[in-house]
Amino acid sequence: MNGWPTVGVAGARGVVGGVFCNILADAGLPAECLRAFGSEEGNSIEYRGASVPVHVLTDERGAELDVLFLAVDAAQSREIMAGPGSSVPLVVDNSSAFRLADGVPLVVPEANADAARERNGGNLIANP
């Protein structure tokens, strides 16, 4: 889509998900490139003057994403990574689920942003 990746935010209606959406909006990501996910279908979020529907993240919807931000609890992060998140090329998890996992870089952008490139073939980055 017009050179932008298709980006998903799981937990988009929550506080942390809202922050992710604000950062994406500030970066200029068009509304048509954002996919908002929640624990149930329905409602929407406001994003750059548009209404973006909130869906449940399924394997099919995960397969359409280039990047996925997880703003959910550790149990939900593990469930997503075992299912729909496994097919997404890049996943950034904000929970504690993978912070100490072997092979998953723990990236704090202000301290070690370049560690995001050291994924050893994996698709997951932990972010505290």
Buried (B, 14 or more C-beta within 10 A) or exposed (E): EEEBEBBBBBBBBBEBBBBBBEEBBEEEBBBEBBBBBBEEEEEBBEBBEEEBEBBEBEEEBBEEBBBBBBBBBBEBBBBBBEEBBBBBEBBBBBBEBBBEBEEBBBBEEEEEEEBBEEBEEBBBBBBE
